[in-house]
Amino acid sequence: MSSSTNICDGCGCGFPLRQDNQLCCKCEKLKPHPIGSESYNDISQWPQCVSCGVTRRNNMPAPNQGEAQTCGSVACSKEIQGAGYRPTPSQSNIPESHLDRALHTSNRFNKGRTMAQKPGPGTLFTTSSLLNHEHGGGAPGEDKIMVAWQVRESKAKAVNTDLGSSAKKWAVSTPMPDVKASLVESLNVEWCRSHSAPLLAEEVTFRWHGSLLLDPNTANMTVRDFYAYYSAPSRASIFMSSVPTMWKGMAKTNRAAIYLELYIDVSAFHLRSSGEDDSSSALVSSRRKRALSSTSEGANRDYEATKRRNPSMGPLKSMFVPTSSSAIVVHKVSPVTLKKTICTADNITGVPEFEEAEIEVSGVIRDTHFAKGAMKYAFEFKTSHGEALVAKRFYRLEETDSPSSSVAVLDNKEEIILELRRLTLGAHLLKEFYKHAKHKGVDVYTAIEFATAWLGQEVQESPSKASETREIDSSHEGITWLVEKKRAKIVEHFTFTLNHQTRRQDFCAKTIHAFAHFVYGNSQRSVVFADIQGTPAHVNSRDVMVLFDPMTHTPAGDSGIGDFGSEGIETFLKDHICGDICVALNLDKEVPLDAVEQPNENDDDVPSTP
């Protein structure tokens, strides 16, 4: 039996008996054909030997139920028998999970394990999945680096081979948090065989082989920067010289590769999952303006009982979801010129102020959105200088609106302005929170910031197709976009629209919940931040949690979509439980959360900032 796995450069699939280290037989046959073409799809369906990688339309032996697909050669048959493994039979339509399954199969060969039953069938290959496998999360032709991984659970002295291992090439522009999210998704296939809930990305961290910790402020780098940092001569001997035994063969090829461990925080998983069965849903208002996500939906609940028995909730969902099961091979774009408007907050009062800069930003925007939230579309926007940005606009303003409905240009502008106002107010209050913590001598998690954004109004002669507007002239304004930097796709939720319960006990989450309490007091009990969500990012040479798309509740209920007024504030008062940071800042005494009160300029309970 082969002692190492030969990885295909094209699909990242492992074939133990393959003789070369270039493309496998199927990738060689697919190479001349355009992705998505009839011939490409036809070849994709050919059966392929899991041992040597040979693929043919005909003359491939049909496997019996529960047996692996082989080419029929004696060597490949012995390889299967020697492993004692019976993978899924090959199908006429190869499942989308074929690549991962082949690697999974190969790893089981090395371990000599037996699978009691075949995995469930996967979905069929789509253009989207083929592109993802080929491009490794990046653009066609982009350089790639192999990421190989094993699994280690907290308090364990060795890696957990039962949870498997794998390797895949990733585009160098891919953020490491997105790599981790994808690997956790693959890991959950095995994890859920013996656990009642899947792992969340925030419960898993990267470590080097041997459980060696990453250096600070490197976990959120791109694959390119991550590899460049650790392959530097001063670090390579520490972090990259030790290669797991199963990957020794791949290491001999001298190709760029990273050998990592997925470290599972088992305590955090059990803390969260122990409360899932009891998780209740937040109340739903008949007059709500913005669709609620995840645990915010459902029937009325007993707040006090929930707080006592369920401090942690179930898995949290991202606001953005894929828009389609298929992808456009060639993305169509429209030229666009945006007139830039920025928003700043008064250093003393915190009142947001808008300034129309004499700046126009030109570039191209994709005609179709890459992400869709409850109310907004997100489009990829690339400036003429090559900066990758995201442009957002509303496609509906009420939950009852049809997804195919449109929003008037001026209505969209009004709500987009309020979205930027929230971000600016949040950034100001976060700065005040950090000042207050420093004044009190309390340690808090300082690697948090609100997304930096600006308004961009289309001023070119013809509107972009993404705007879905017909014309731009003296009587018709161009669409206004909320423009932000492009970040990793992974999103971590801390609170929801009408649900402010503590779900995590890490330093970052505790700080964010204390910040929410501080905001209520610092704003004279007139603002509650809700639906707090963030993305891990690498900003100015450090790892940070970037908060974006927050909502607010105010007494008047006019701060933007999702503002439930006093009703929303009341949910915060009932949900929030002061943690040790709140107590250390004395917020539990200076800003008691007992009832909704009217703002009072002479209120002495409000903590002042130095």
C-alpha positions as CSV (number, residue, x, y, z in Angstrom):
1,M,0.0,0.0,0.0
2,S,1.2,3.5,-0.8
3,S,2.6,5.4,2.1
4,S,1.8,8.8,0.8
5,T,-0.8,10.6,-1.3
6,N,-0.1,12.2,-4.7
7,I,-2.1,15.4,-4.9
8,C,-3.4,16.5,-8.3
9,D,-2.3,20.1,-9.1
10,G,-5.7,20.8,-10.8
11,C,-8.5,19.4,-8.6
12,G,-6.5,18.9,-5.4
13,C,-7.6,15.3,-5.3
14,G,-5.4,12.6,-3.8
15,F,-4.6,9.3,-5.7
16,P,-2.3,6.9,-3.8
17,L,-1.0,5.1,-6.9
18,R,-0.6,8.0,-9.3
19,Q,2.9,8.1,-10.7
20,D,3.4,11.8,-11.4
21,N,2.8,15.0,-9.5
22,Q,1.1,17.0,-12.2
23,L,-2.5,16.8,-13.3
24,C,-4.6,13.7,-12.8
25,C,-6.0,11.9,-15.9
26,K,-9.4,13.6,-15.6
27,C,-8.0,17.1,-15.2
28,E,-5.8,16.6,-18.3
29,K,-8.9,15.6,-20.3
30,L,-10.8,18.6,-19.0
31,K,-8.1,21.1,-19.6
32,P,-8.8,21.8,-23.3
33,H,-12.5,22.3,-22.8
34,P,-14.2,25.5,-21.5
35,I,-15.8,25.1,-18.1
36,G,-19.5,24.5,-18.4
37,S,-19.3,23.3,-22.0
38,E,-21.1,20.2,-23.1
39,S,-17.8,18.3,-23.5
40,Y,-16.5,19.5,-20.1
41,N,-19.7,18.3,-18.4
42,D,-19.6,15.0,-20.2
43,I,-16.0,14.3,-19.1
44,S,-16.8,15.3,-15.6
45,Q,-19.3,12.5,-15.4
46,W,-16.8,9.7,-16.4
47,P,-16.0,7.3,-13.7
48,Q,-12.5,7.7,-12.2
49,C,-10.3,5.2,-10.3
50,V,-9.8,6.3,-6.7
51,S,-6.3,4.7,-6.6
52,C,-4.5,5.8,-9.8
53,G,-6.8,8.5,-11.1
54,V,-7.5,6.9,-14.5
55,T,-10.8,8.0,-16.1
56,R,-12.6,6.6,-19.1
57,R,-16.0,6.9,-20.6
58,N,-16.2,3.1,-21.2
59,N,-14.4,0.0,-20.2
60,M,-14.4,0.9,-16.5
61,P,-15.6,-2.0,-14.3
62,A,-18.9,-1.3,-12.6
63,P,-18.4,-1.6,-8.9
64,N,-20.8,-3.6,-6.7
65,Q,-22.8,-1.8,-4.1
66,G,-20.5,-0.3,-1.4
67,E,-17.3,-0.9,-3.3
68,A,-14.8,1.7,-4.6
69,Q,-14.5,2.6,-8.3
70,T,-11.2,1.3,-9.7
71,C,-9.8,0.9,-13.2
72,G,-9.7,-2.9,-12.8
73,S,-5.9,-3.2,-12.6
74,V,-4.5,-5.7,-10.1
75,A,-2.5,-3.0,-8.3
76,C,-5.5,-0.7,-7.8
77,S,-7.6,-3.6,-6.6
78,K,-5.0,-4.6,-4.1
79,E,-4.7,-1.0,-2.9
80,I,-8.4,-1.0,-2.1
81,Q,-8.3,-4.4,-0.4
82,G,-5.2,-3.5,1.6
83,A,-6.9,-0.5,3.0
84,G,-9.9,-2.5,4.1
85,Y,-12.1,0.4,2.9
86,R,-15.3,0.4,0.9
87,P,-16.0,3.9,-0.3
88,T,-19.1,5.0,-2.3
89,P,-19.6,3.4,-5.7
90,S,-18.9,5.7,-8.6
91,Q,-22.1,7.2,-10.2
92,S,-22.8,8.3,-13.7
93,N,-23.2,11.8,-12.3
94,I,-20.2,12.4,-10.0
95,P,-21.2,14.0,-6.8
96,E,-19.9,17.5,-6.0
97,S,-18.1,16.1,-2.9
98,H,-16.0,13.7,-5.1
99,L,-12.8,15.7,-4.7
100,D,-13.0,15.9,-0.9
101,R,-14.2,12.3,-0.7
102,A,-11.2,11.1,-2.7
103,L,-8.8,12.8,-0.3
104,H,-10.9,11.5,2.6
105,T,-10.6,8.0,1.1
106,S,-6.8,8.3,0.6
107,N,-6.3,9.4,4.2
108,R,-8.2,6.4,5.4
109,F,-5.9,4.2,3.2
110,N,-3.0,5.5,5.2
111,K,-4.7,4.9,8.5
112,G,-5.9,1.4,7.6
113,R,-9.4,2.2,8.9
114,T,-12.6,0.7,7.8
115,M,-15.7,2.6,7.1
116,A,-18.8,0.9,8.5
117,Q,-21.2,2.4,5.9
118,K,-21.0,4.5,2.8
119,P,-21.5,8.3,3.1
120,G,-24.7,9.8,1.9
121,P,-24.9,10.9,-1.7
122,G,-23.7,14.4,-2.6
123,T,-25.2,17.0,-4.9
124,L,-24.4,17.0,-8.6
125,F,-21.5,18.9,-10.0
126,T,-22.4,22.5,-10.9
127,T,-20.4,25.1,-12.7
128,S,-20.1,26.9,-9.3
129,S,-18.5,23.9,-7.6
130,L,-16.2,23.2,-10.5
131,L,-15.0,26.8,-10.5
132,N,-14.5,26.7,-6.8
133,H,-12.4,23.5,-7.0
134,E,-10.3,24.9,-9.9
135,H,-9.7,28.4,-8.6
136,G,-9.3,27.7,-4.9
137,G,-11.5,30.7,-3.9
138,G,-9.7,33.1,-6.2
139,A,-9.6,34.3,-9.8
140,P,-8.7,32.0,-12.8
141,G,-4.9,31.7,-13.2
142,E,-4.1,33.1,-9.7
143,D,-1.2,31.5,-7.9
144,K,-2.1,28.9,-5.3
145,I,-0.6,27.5,-2.1
146,M,-1.4,24.0,-0.7
147,V,-3.0,24.0,2.7
148,A,-2.8,20.6,4.4
149,W,-4.5,20.0,7.8
150,Q,-5.1,17.6,10.6
151,V,-7.4,17.9,13.6
152,R,-6.5,18.4,17.3
153,E,-9.0,18.7,20.1
154,S,-8.3,20.8,23.2
155,K,-6.6,18.9,26.0
156,A,-5.6,16.1,23.6
157,K,-1.9,15.2,23.3
158,A,-2.2,14.0,19.7
159,V,-4.2,14.8,16.6
160,N,-7.5,13.1,16.2
161,T,-7.2,10.8,13.2
162,D,-10.8,9.8,13.5
163,L,-11.8,13.2,12.2
164,G,-9.6,12.8,9.1
165,S,-7.3,15.2,7.3
166,S,-7.1,16.7,3.9
167,A,-5.2,19.1,1.6
168,K,-6.3,21.6,-1.0
169,K,-4.7,24.4,-3.0
170,W,-6.0,27.9,-2.2
171,A,-5.7,31.1,-4.2
172,V,-3.2,33.4,-2.6
173,S,-5.7,36.3,-2.3
174,T,-8.1,34.2,-0.1
175,P,-8.3,35.4,3.5
176,M,-7.3,32.8,6.0
177,P,-10.6,33.1,7.9
178,D,-12.4,32.0,4.7
179,V,-10.0,29.0,4.4
180,K,-10.8,28.1,8.0
181,A,-14.5,28.4,7.4
182,S,-14.3,26.1,4.4
183,L,-12.2,23.5,6.3
184,V,-14.6,23.6,9.3
185,E,-17.5,22.9,6.9
186,S,-15.6,19.8,5.6
187,L,-14.7,18.8,9.2
188,N,-18.3,18.9,10.3
189,V,-19.2,16.0,8.0
190,E,-17.2,13.7,10.3
191,W,-17.8,15.7,13.5
192,C,-21.6,15.4,13.2
193,R,-21.4,11.6,13.1
194,S,-20.7,11.6,16.8
195,H,-22.0,15.1,17.9
196,S,-25.5,16.6,17.9
197,A,-24.4,20.0,16.5
198,P,-21.9,21.2,14.0
199,L,-18.8,23.2,15.0
200,L,-18.8,27.0,14.4
201,A,-15.8,28.6,12.8
202,E,-15.1,30.7,15.9
203,E,-14.7,27.4,17.9
204,V,-11.8,26.4,15.8
205,T,-8.4,28.0,15.4
206,F,-5.4,27.4,13.3
207,R,-2.2,26.0,14.8
208,W,1.0,24.8,13.3
209,H,1.9,21.1,13.4
210,G,2.6,20.0,17.0
211,S,0.0,22.5,18.4
212,L,2.4,25.4,17.9
213,L,0.6,28.7,18.3
214,L,0.4,31.3,15.5
215,D,2.1,34.6,16.0
216,P,-0.2,37.5,17.0
217,N,-2.0,39.3,14.2
218,T,-1.4,36.7,11.5
219,A,-4.6,34.6,11.7
220,N,-6.6,37.0,9.4
221,M,-3.9,37.5,6.7
222,T,-4.4,36.4,3.1
223,V,-2.9,33.1,2.1
224,R,-0.1,34.9,0.3
225,D,0.8,37.1,3.3
226,F,0.5,34.2,5.7
227,Y,2.9,32.0,3.7
228,A,5.3,34.9,3.2
229,Y,5.4,35.7,6.9
230,Y,6.1,32.2,8.1
231,S,8.4,31.2,5.3
232,A,10.8,34.0,6.2
233,P,14.2,32.6,7.1
234,S,13.8,33.7,10.7
235,R,10.6,31.8,11.2
236,A,10.6,28.9,8.7
237,S,12.9,26.8,10.9
238,I,10.4,27.2,13.8
239,F,7.0,26.9,12.1
240,M,7.5,25.2,8.8
241,S,10.3,22.7,9.2
242,S,8.2,20.1,11.0
243,V,6.0,18.2,8.6
244,P,3.5,15.6,9.6
245,T,4.4,12.1,8.6
246,M,1.5,11.7,6.2
247,W,2.5,14.8,4.2
248,K,6.3,13.9,4.0
249,G,5.8,12.8,0.4
250,M,4.2,16.1,-0.6
251,A,6.8,18.1,1.2
252,K,9.6,16.5,-1.0
253,T,8.1,18.2,-4.1
254,N,9.4,21.6,-2.7
255,R,6.1,23.2,-3.7
256,A,4.6,26.0,-1.5
257,A,2.6,24.3,1.2
258,I,1.3,25.1,4.7
259,Y,0.8,22.2,7.2
260,L,-1.7,23.3,9.9
261,E,-3.9,21.8,12.6
262,L,-7.5,22.7,13.2
263,Y,-7.6,23.2,17.0
264,I,-11.1,22.6,18.4
265,D,-12.1,24.4,21.6
266,V,-14.2,21.6,22.9
267,S,-15.2,23.6,26.0
268,A,-16.6,26.4,23.9
269,F,-18.5,23.9,21.8
270,H,-20.1,22.1,24.8
271,L,-20.9,25.5,26.4
272,R,-22.9,26.5,23.3
273,S,-24.4,23.2,22.3
274,S,-25.6,22.5,25.9
275,G,-28.2,25.3,25.5
276,E,-29.3,24.5,22.0
277,D,-32.2,22.2,23.0
278,D,-33.7,24.9,25.1
279,S,-33.1,27.8,22.8
280,S,-36.2,29.9,22.3
281,S,-37.0,32.5,19.8
282,A,-37.3,36.2,20.3
283,L,-40.7,37.9,19.9
284,V,-41.8,39.0,16.5
285,S,-43.5,42.4,16.1
286,S,-46.3,42.7,13.6
287,R,-45.0,46.1,12.7
288,R,-41.3,45.2,12.2
289,K,-39.5,46.8,9.4
290,R,-36.6,44.5,8.8
291,A,-36.6,40.7,8.6
292,L,-35.0,39.1,11.6
293,S,-32.4,36.4,11.4
294,S,-31.8,33.1,13.0
295,T,-33.0,32.9,16.7
296,S,-34.7,36.3,16.4
297,E,-37.6,34.6,14.6
298,G,-40.3,32.7,16.3
299,A,-43.0,32.9,19.0
300,N,-43.0,34.9,22.3
301,R,-40.7,33.7,25.0
302,D,-40.3,34.0,28.7
303,Y,-37.3,36.3,28.9
304,E,-36.4,35.8,32.6
305,A,-36.7,32.0,32.3
306,T,-34.6,32.0,29.2
307,K,-31.9,34.1,30.8
308,R,-31.7,31.7,33.7
309,R,-31.5,28.5,31.9
310,N,-30.1,29.4,28.5
311,P,-27.1,31.8,28.6
312,S,-25.8,30.4,25.3
313,M,-27.7,29.9,22.0
314,G,-27.4,27.8,18.9
315,P,-25.4,28.3,15.7
316,L,-25.5,31.8,14.3
317,K,-26.1,32.6,10.7
318,S,-24.6,35.2,8.4
319,M,-26.8,37.9,7.0
320,F,-25.5,37.2,3.5
321,V,-26.3,33.9,1.7
322,P,-25.3,32.6,-1.8
323,T,-27.7,33.9,-4.4
324,S,-27.7,30.9,-6.7
325,S,-26.5,27.4,-7.0
326,S,-24.8,28.2,-10.3
327,A,-22.2,30.8,-11.1
328,I,-21.5,33.0,-14.1
329,V,-18.3,31.9,-15.7
330,V,-17.6,35.3,-17.3
331,H,-18.8,38.1,-15.0
332,K,-20.3,41.1,-16.9
333,V,-19.4,44.5,-15.5
334,S,-20.5,48.1,-16.0
335,P,-18.3,51.2,-15.9
336,V,-19.2,53.5,-13.0
337,T,-18.2,56.8,-11.5
338,L,-19.2,57.6,-7.9
339,K,-19.3,61.0,-6.3
340,K,-18.0,60.4,-2.8
341,T,-19.6,61.6,0.5
342,I,-18.0,60.8,3.8
343,C,-19.4,60.9,7.3
344,T,-17.6,61.9,10.5
345,A,-18.7,62.3,14.1
346,D,-18.2,65.3,16.2
347,N,-15.5,64.5,18.8
348,I,-17.5,65.9,21.7
349,T,-21.2,65.3,20.9
350,G,-20.8,62.3,18.6
351,V,-23.3,63.8,16.2
352,P,-22.6,62.4,12.7
353,E,-21.8,65.0,10.0
354,F,-21.8,64.4,6.3
355,E,-19.3,66.0,3.9
356,E,-19.6,65.8,0.1
357,A,-16.0,65.6,-1.0
358,E,-14.8,66.9,-4.3
359,I,-13.8,63.4,-5.2
360,E,-15.0,61.0,-7.9
361,V,-14.1,57.3,-7.8
362,S,-14.2,55.4,-11.1
363,G,-14.1,51.7,-11.7
364,V,-16.3,48.8,-12.8
365,I,-19.2,47.2,-10.9
366,R,-20.4,43.7,-11.6
367,D,-23.9,43.5,-13.1
368,T,-25.1,40.8,-10.7
369,H,-24.8,40.7,-6.9
370,F,-22.6,38.2,-5.2
371,A,-24.4,38.3,-1.8
372,K,-27.9,39.0,-0.7
373,G,-29.2,39.9,2.8
374,A,-32.7,40.3,4.2
375,M,-32.9,43.8,2.6
376,K,-29.7,44.6,0.7
377,Y,-27.7,43.4,-2.3
378,A,-23.9,43.4,-2.3
379,F,-22.0,43.9,-5.6
380,E,-18.3,43.7,-6.2
381,F,-16.8,47.0,-7.2
382,K,-13.2,47.4,-8.4
383,T,-11.7,50.9,-8.7
384,S,-9.5,52.0,-11.6
385,H,-6.6,51.6,-9.2
386,G,-7.4,48.0,-8.5
387,E,-8.9,48.3,-5.0
388,A,-11.5,45.6,-4.3
389,L,-14.6,47.1,-2.7
390,V,-18.2,46.2,-2.0
391,A,-21.1,48.4,-3.0
392,K,-24.5,47.8,-1.2
393,R,-28.0,49.0,-2.0
394,F,-31.5,48.1,-0.8
395,Y,-33.8,46.0,-2.9
396,R,-36.7,46.2,-0.4
397,L,-37.6,48.2,2.6
398,E,-40.4,46.1,4.2
399,E,-40.4,42.5,5.1
400,T,-43.6,42.1,3.2
401,D,-42.1,43.5,0.0
402,S,-41.5,41.0,-2.8
403,P,-37.8,40.0,-3.4
404,S,-38.4,41.1,-7.0
405,S,-39.6,44.5,-6.0
406,S,-37.6,47.6,-6.5
407,V,-36.7,50.6,-4.2
408,A,-37.0,54.1,-5.4
409,V,-33.7,55.9,-5.8
410,L,-34.5,58.6,-3.2
411,D,-35.8,56.0,-0.7
412,N,-32.7,53.9,-1.1
413,K,-30.6,57.0,-0.6
414,E,-32.4,57.9,2.6
415,E,-31.9,54.5,4.1
416,I,-28.3,54.2,2.9
417,I,-27.5,57.5,4.6
418,L,-28.9,56.1,7.9
419,E,-26.8,53.0,7.5
420,L,-23.6,55.0,7.3
421,R,-24.8,57.2,10.2
422,R,-25.0,54.1,12.3
423,L,-21.5,53.0,11.4
424,T,-20.1,56.4,12.2
425,L,-22.0,56.6,15.5
426,G,-20.8,53.1,16.4
427,A,-17.1,54.0,15.7
428,H,-17.4,57.1,17.9
429,L,-19.1,55.3,20.8
430,L,-16.5,52.5,20.6
431,K,-13.7,55.0,20.9
432,E,-15.5,56.5,24.0
433,F,-15.9,53.0,25.4
434,Y,-12.1,52.3,25.1
435,K,-11.4,55.7,26.7
436,H,-13.8,54.8,29.6
437,A,-12.2,51.4,30.1
438,K,-8.7,52.9,30.2
439,H,-9.9,55.6,32.7
440,K,-11.3,52.8,34.9
441,G,-8.2,50.7,34.5
442,V,-10.2,47.7,33.0
443,D,-8.7,45.5,30.4
444,V,-11.0,45.0,27.3
445,Y,-10.5,43.5,23.9
446,T,-9.2,46.4,21.8
447,A,-9.0,44.6,18.4
448,I,-12.5,45.7,17.5
449,E,-13.5,48.4,15.0
450,F,-16.5,49.5,12.9
451,A,-16.3,49.2,9.2
452,T,-15.1,52.3,7.4
453,A,-17.6,53.2,4.6
454,W,-18.6,56.1,2.4
455,L,-21.6,57.0,0.1
456,G,-21.1,56.8,-3.6
457,Q,-23.6,58.3,-6.0
458,E,-23.5,57.4,-9.6
459,V,-22.8,60.4,-11.8
460,Q,-21.8,58.8,-15.1
461,E,-23.9,59.3,-18.2
462,S,-25.6,55.9,-18.2
463,P,-26.6,54.1,-15.0
464,S,-24.9,50.8,-14.2
465,K,-26.9,47.6,-14.7
466,A,-26.4,46.8,-11.0
467,S,-28.4,49.9,-10.1
468,E,-31.5,48.7,-12.0
469,T,-32.3,52.4,-12.8
470,R,-33.1,53.6,-16.3
471,E,-31.4,57.0,-16.6
472,I,-29.3,59.7,-14.9
473,D,-30.0,63.3,-15.8
474,S,-31.0,66.7,-14.2
475,S,-34.3,65.3,-13.0
476,H,-33.2,61.7,-12.1
477,E,-30.4,61.1,-9.5
478,G,-28.1,58.2,-9.9
479,I,-28.3,55.4,-7.3
480,T,-26.5,55.9,-4.0
481,W,-24.3,53.0,-2.8
482,L,-22.8,52.2,0.6
483,V,-19.2,51.4,-0.2
484,E,-16.9,49.4,2.0
485,K,-13.7,47.4,1.7
486,K,-14.1,43.8,0.7
487,R,-13.6,41.5,3.6
488,A,-13.7,37.7,4.2
489,K,-17.0,36.0,3.7
490,I,-17.1,34.5,7.2
491,V,-19.5,36.4,9.6
492,E,-19.7,36.1,13.4
493,H,-22.9,37.2,15.1
494,F,-22.9,38.6,18.7
495,T,-26.5,39.8,18.9
496,F,-29.6,39.9,16.8
497,T,-32.4,42.4,16.1
498,L,-34.5,41.6,19.1
499,N,-32.2,39.1,20.9
500,H,-29.2,40.3,22.9
501,Q,-28.4,37.2,24.9
502,T,-24.8,36.2,25.5
503,R,-23.8,33.4,23.2
504,R,-20.0,33.2,23.7
505,Q,-17.7,33.6,26.6
506,D,-14.5,34.7,24.8
507,F,-12.8,38.0,25.5
508,C,-14.0,39.6,22.2
509,A,-17.7,38.7,22.8
510,K,-17.7,39.8,26.4
511,T,-16.2,43.2,25.4
512,I,-18.9,43.7,22.7
513,H,-21.7,43.0,25.2
514,A,-20.1,45.4,27.7
515,F,-19.8,47.9,24.8
516,A,-23.6,47.5,24.1
517,H,-24.3,48.3,27.8
518,F,-22.0,51.3,27.8
519,V,-23.7,52.7,24.6
520,Y,-27.1,52.6,26.4
521,G,-25.7,54.7,29.3
522,N,-23.4,57.0,27.3
523,S,-26.3,57.9,25.0
524,Q,-28.5,58.9,27.9
525,R,-30.5,55.7,27.5
526,S,-31.5,56.7,23.9
527,V,-29.6,54.2,21.8
528,V,-29.3,50.4,21.8
529,F,-27.0,48.7,19.3
530,A,-28.5,45.5,17.9
531,D,-27.7,42.8,15.3
532,I,-24.0,43.3,16.1
533,Q,-22.0,41.2,13.6
534,G,-18.5,41.2,12.5
535,T,-15.8,39.7,10.2
536,P,-12.3,38.8,11.2
537,A,-9.9,41.0,9.1
538,H,-6.3,42.0,8.9
539,V,-6.1,45.8,9.2
540,N,-3.0,47.9,9.5
541,S,-0.8,44.9,10.3
542,R,-3.1,43.5,13.1
543,D,-6.0,41.1,13.4
544,V,-9.2,42.8,14.2
545,M,-13.0,42.1,14.3
546,V,-14.6,44.5,11.9
547,L,-18.3,45.2,12.8
548,F,-20.6,46.0,10.0
549,D,-24.4,46.5,9.2
550,P,-25.4,47.1,12.8
551,M,-29.0,48.2,13.7
552,T,-30.1,50.5,16.4
553,H,-33.2,51.0,18.6
554,T,-34.1,54.5,19.6
555,P,-37.2,55.9,21.5
556,A,-38.4,57.6,18.3
557,G,-37.8,54.5,16.2
558,D,-36.4,56.6,13.3
559,S,-32.7,55.6,13.2
560,G,-33.2,53.3,10.1
561,I,-34.5,50.0,9.0
562,G,-34.8,47.6,11.9
563,D,-35.4,50.3,14.6
564,F,-38.2,48.9,16.9
565,G,-38.3,52.0,19.1
566,S,-39.0,51.5,22.8
567,E,-40.0,47.9,22.1
568,G,-36.5,47.2,20.8
569,I,-34.9,48.9,23.8
570,E,-37.0,46.8,26.1
571,T,-35.7,43.6,24.6
572,F,-32.1,44.7,25.4
573,L,-33.1,45.5,29.0
574,K,-34.6,42.1,29.5
575,D,-31.9,40.1,27.6
576,H,-28.6,41.6,28.7
577,I,-26.8,40.0,31.5
578,C,-23.8,41.8,32.9
579,G,-20.6,39.9,32.5
580,D,-17.3,40.4,34.4
581,I,-16.3,43.4,32.1
582,C,-19.6,45.2,32.8
583,V,-19.1,44.6,36.5
584,A,-15.5,45.8,36.4
585,L,-16.6,49.0,34.6
586,N,-19.3,49.4,37.3
587,L,-22.0,49.5,34.5
588,D,-24.3,47.2,36.5
589,K,-24.6,49.9,39.2
590,E,-24.1,53.2,37.2
591,V,-26.4,52.1,34.4
592,P,-29.0,49.7,35.8
593,L,-31.1,48.0,33.2
594,D,-34.4,48.1,35.0
595,A,-36.8,50.1,32.9
596,V,-37.0,52.3,29.8
597,E,-36.5,55.9,30.9
598,Q,-36.7,59.1,29.1
599,P,-33.4,60.9,28.3
600,N,-32.4,63.3,31.1
601,E,-29.6,65.8,30.5
602,N,-28.8,65.9,34.2
603,D,-28.7,62.1,34.7
604,D,-25.8,61.5,37.1
605,D,-25.9,57.7,36.4
606,V,-24.3,58.0,33.0
607,P,-20.6,57.1,33.1
608,S,-18.6,60.0,31.8
609,T,-15.5,59.6,29.7
610,P,-12.3,61.3,30.5
